[in-house]
Amino acid sequence: MMKRLLLLTPLFIATTSHAQGWGNVAQKEVEKGFSWTDPLWPSFWMAWTPATFALFCGIFGAIAVIGLLEGFKYRDGIERKGILGLTTTLGDRLFISLLGSAYIFLAWLGFIGQPLWWPLGLSIAWGIFCFRKV
């Protein structure tokens, strides 16, 4: 009985160590390239991907530029009455263009799907329209 136990011990150690990952020690880790959908900080409470990070940096950057323009260059604000009949400032036009762009992307995803290059072009055209005519 003791001989059988001594013979089975190395087998037991080999199977448990392989199950715990020792069989992967000599294997090289596969390098992954850049991905827009992998989280930047995996243990963070919010899944910040490079795409969401770039989007929010762009939005906050636009708000900062509009704030600096209204704070220094256009102190009274550029109020004008556009084709919608609203009296708007630069900040109002930025808000309308961001809101319209969100609706353009959501409608495109709902009706057509991917790729998202066409709604990006539509959103840029909508932003230019908002700042020129609204």
C-alpha positions as CSV (number, residue, x, y, z in Angstrom):
1,M,0.0,0.0,0.0
2,M,2.8,2.3,0.9
3,K,4.6,1.6,-2.4
4,R,1.4,2.5,-4.4
5,L,1.1,5.8,-2.4
6,L,4.7,6.7,-3.2
7,L,4.2,5.9,-6.9
8,L,1.0,8.1,-7.1
9,T,2.5,11.1,-5.3
10,P,4.5,12.4,-8.2
11,L,1.6,11.9,-10.5
12,F,-0.7,13.9,-8.1
13,I,1.9,16.7,-7.8
14,A,2.3,16.9,-11.6
15,T,-1.4,17.1,-12.2
16,T,-2.1,19.7,-9.5
17,S,0.8,21.9,-10.5
18,H,-0.3,21.8,-14.2
19,A,-3.8,22.7,-13.1
20,Q,-2.4,25.7,-11.1
21,G,-0.6,27.1,-14.1
22,W,2.9,25.7,-13.9
23,G,2.4,24.2,-17.4
24,N,2.4,27.7,-18.8
25,V,5.6,28.9,-17.3
26,A,7.8,28.4,-20.4
27,Q,5.2,29.8,-22.8
28,K,5.6,33.3,-23.9
29,E,2.7,35.8,-23.3
30,V,1.0,36.8,-26.5
31,E,1.4,40.5,-27.1
32,K,-1.8,42.3,-28.0
33,G,-1.8,45.4,-30.1
34,F,-3.7,48.6,-29.4
35,S,-7.4,48.2,-28.9
36,W,-10.0,51.0,-28.7
37,T,-12.2,48.7,-26.6
38,D,-9.8,47.4,-23.9
39,P,-10.1,49.3,-20.6
40,L,-7.3,51.8,-19.8
41,W,-7.5,51.0,-16.1
42,P,-9.0,47.5,-15.5
43,S,-9.5,47.9,-11.8
44,F,-11.2,51.3,-12.0
45,W,-14.9,51.7,-11.2
46,M,-15.7,53.0,-14.7
47,A,-14.7,51.3,-17.9
48,W,-12.6,54.1,-19.5
49,T,-11.6,52.9,-23.0
50,P,-9.4,55.1,-25.2
51,A,-12.4,56.0,-27.3
52,T,-14.5,57.3,-24.3
53,F,-11.4,59.1,-22.9
54,A,-10.8,60.8,-26.2
55,L,-14.5,61.8,-26.5
56,F,-14.7,63.3,-23.0
57,C,-11.4,65.1,-23.5
58,G,-12.8,66.6,-26.8
59,I,-16.0,67.7,-25.1
60,F,-14.2,69.3,-22.1
61,G,-11.7,70.9,-24.4
62,A,-14.5,72.4,-26.5
63,I,-16.1,73.7,-23.3
64,A,-12.8,75.2,-22.2
65,V,-12.2,76.9,-25.6
66,I,-15.7,78.4,-25.6
67,G,-15.3,79.5,-22.0
68,L,-12.0,81.2,-22.8
69,L,-13.5,82.9,-25.9
70,E,-16.5,84.2,-24.0
71,G,-14.3,85.2,-21.1
72,F,-11.6,87.1,-22.9
73,K,-12.4,87.8,-26.6
74,Y,-16.2,88.2,-26.6
75,R,-16.9,89.6,-23.1
76,D,-20.6,90.4,-23.8
77,G,-21.1,87.1,-25.6
78,I,-22.0,86.9,-29.2
79,E,-25.8,86.8,-28.9
80,R,-27.7,86.5,-32.1
81,K,-31.1,85.3,-33.3
82,G,-30.7,82.4,-35.7
83,I,-33.0,80.5,-38.0
84,L,-34.5,78.6,-35.1
85,G,-35.8,81.8,-33.6
86,L,-33.6,81.4,-30.5
87,T,-31.2,84.0,-29.1
88,T,-28.1,82.0,-28.6
89,T,-24.5,82.5,-27.4
90,L,-21.4,80.5,-28.2
91,G,-22.1,78.1,-25.3
92,D,-25.7,77.6,-26.4
93,R,-24.6,76.7,-29.9
94,L,-22.0,74.3,-28.6
95,F,-24.7,72.6,-26.5
96,I,-27.1,72.4,-29.4
97,S,-24.4,71.0,-31.7
98,L,-23.3,68.3,-29.1
99,L,-26.9,67.3,-28.4
100,G,-27.7,67.1,-32.1
101,S,-24.5,65.0,-32.7
102,A,-25.6,62.6,-30.0
103,Y,-29.0,62.2,-31.7
104,I,-27.4,61.7,-35.1
105,F,-25.1,58.9,-33.8
106,L,-28.0,57.2,-31.9
107,A,-30.3,57.4,-34.9
108,W,-27.6,56.1,-37.2
109,L,-26.8,53.2,-34.8
110,G,-30.5,52.4,-34.4
111,F,-31.4,52.4,-38.1
112,I,-28.2,51.5,-39.9
113,G,-25.5,50.3,-37.5
114,Q,-21.8,50.5,-38.2
115,P,-19.5,51.9,-39.7
116,L,-19.7,55.3,-38.0
117,W,-17.8,57.5,-40.5
118,W,-21.0,58.8,-42.1
119,P,-22.6,60.0,-38.9
120,L,-19.3,61.6,-38.0
121,G,-19.4,63.6,-41.2
122,L,-23.0,64.5,-40.6
123,S,-22.2,65.6,-37.0
124,I,-19.4,67.8,-38.2
125,A,-21.7,69.4,-40.8
126,W,-24.3,69.8,-38.1
127,G,-21.8,71.6,-35.8
128,I,-20.7,73.9,-38.6
129,F,-24.4,74.7,-39.4
130,C,-25.1,75.4,-35.7
131,F,-22.2,77.8,-35.3
132,R,-23.0,79.6,-38.5
133,K,-26.8,79.8,-38.7
134,V,-28.3,79.0,-35.3
